Amino acid sequence: MSESTAGQDGRAQEYARMIKPGDAVETPDGALWVVDGMVGPSRYALVSAYRGAVDGIVYRDRENDVVTTIVPAAHVTKIADARQVRRS
């Protein structure tokens, strides 16, 4: 493997670990959320979400049932990429 390929693989893995809008995250209390955006350099704006009972997919809550919050970045763990999150 060339050095340039190794560097690209490292950047791709680093990018995949980054928390971006649309990604699903979990807070320490076990609640599921979808990232709506960043608030300042170290806080995320979150929208409530849930895991489908049958398929296990993370769904963003419907617009009329949505709960929002702002949480420090240190209190979220990425559990799914935005491509794996669905709207209910």
C-alpha angles and dihedrals in degrees: 000000000000123000092247092054092048090051092050091051090052092050091048091052091046091050091049090054093051116101110236135174110287095028119124117239137180127220123216091263090061096253118146121227140170117227111244095180147299124294106200121324099309112025133080129214105222136195121205119260141172139205117248111248094219105032102027091225119143112245127193110232119258115268093252093050098041123131120194132199142162118235133181112256091240089065099059132078121196112238103166139016118242090254089065096050120093133195114239 
